[in-house]
């Protein structure tokens, strides 16, 4: 097994997230370039490829430094976190939720060294 595979195994989700944010800060230019890529936005795709090629020319292992991460919450009472689901909400609907429901939080990241996963 690769020694880097579980690099965050002994860290909390928050510590791992803080590390990821520091890595993200190094590559903040991605957001500055305005590279929101849509299916038919060929110019944005071309700009992204040119930017990535320039980065690889400067830092040959640049692709190994890219880390994609996210976290999800799974409530044990059946509640679904719809933070990433956007739709028109019905203001007439009342949904009762407990103050502190039990939940499982899963944080996962993908990078060249493998998959980093933490459950809490």
N, C-alpha and C positions, 0 to 999 in steps of 0.2 A: 504494500500500500504506500502511496505517495505520502511523505511526511507532512506535506502542506494540505492534504485532503481535508482534514478537520481542524483547520487553523483556528477556528473560533469555538472549538468544542468546550473549552474551559471558561469561556466568557459568557456573560449574560447577553440577552438579545440587545439590550441598550448599549453595552460596550461594543458589541460587534457592529451595531448600527453607527455608532460614533466613528469607528474605524472606517467604515464604508464611506461616511460623509467626508472624512478627511481625504480619502482617495478621490471621491467625486470632486472635491474642491480643486484638485490638481488638473482635472479635465473639465472645468467649468466652461471653457471656451465652447464646448459643444452647444450649451444653451445659448451662449452669446451669439453664435452663428445663426440662430433661428432655424434649426434643422428639423422642424416638425415635418415629417415626411408622410405624405398622403399617397394613396394608390396611384394617382395620375400625375403626381408632381415630379416630373422627370428632372427639372432643373435643380430642385432641392436634393434629389438623389445624386445627381452629378456633383454638386457642391460638396456633399458629404463624402463621396468617394475621393474627390480631390483633396479634401482636408485630411482624410484618413491616410492617403498615400503620402502626404507631406509629413504627417506625424510619424509614420513608419520609416520614412527616410531619415528622420532625426533620431528616433528611438526604435531600433530594429525589432525589439520585442514588445512594442506598443500593444499589439493585440493580446498579449498575455496579461496586460494591466487593466483590461476592461472587466468590470464586475457588474452584473445586473442583479438587483435584489428587490425583494418585496416581502411583505408579511400579510398574513390573513388571520382572522379571528373566527373560530368556530364555537358558537354557543351551544352548550349541552342541552338547553331547553328548546332548541329548534329555531331560535332567532337567527336570521341571516343578516350579516353586515353587508349592506348594499352601497357602501362607500364608492365602489368602482362602477356601480350600475346606475346609469342616469336615465330617468324617465320622468314623466309628468306625475307629480304627487297629487293625491286627492286630499285636500285640506279637511274634508268632512270625515275622514277615516281616523279613528282613534285606536292606537295600538298600545296595549299595556305591556310594559317590560319591567322586570324586577330591577331594583336599585343596583344590586351587585350579582348579576348572573354568573354562573360558572362557565368558563370558556377555556378553550385550548388555543394558544397563539402559536403559529408556525411561521418562522422566518427562514427564507431560503435565498441563496445567491448562486449564480452560475458564473464561472470564470474558467480560464484555460487550465487551472489546476484541478478542476473538478466541481463538485457540488458541495456547498456548505449548507447545512440544515440544522436548525435548532427548534425544539418544541418546548413550550412552557405551558 
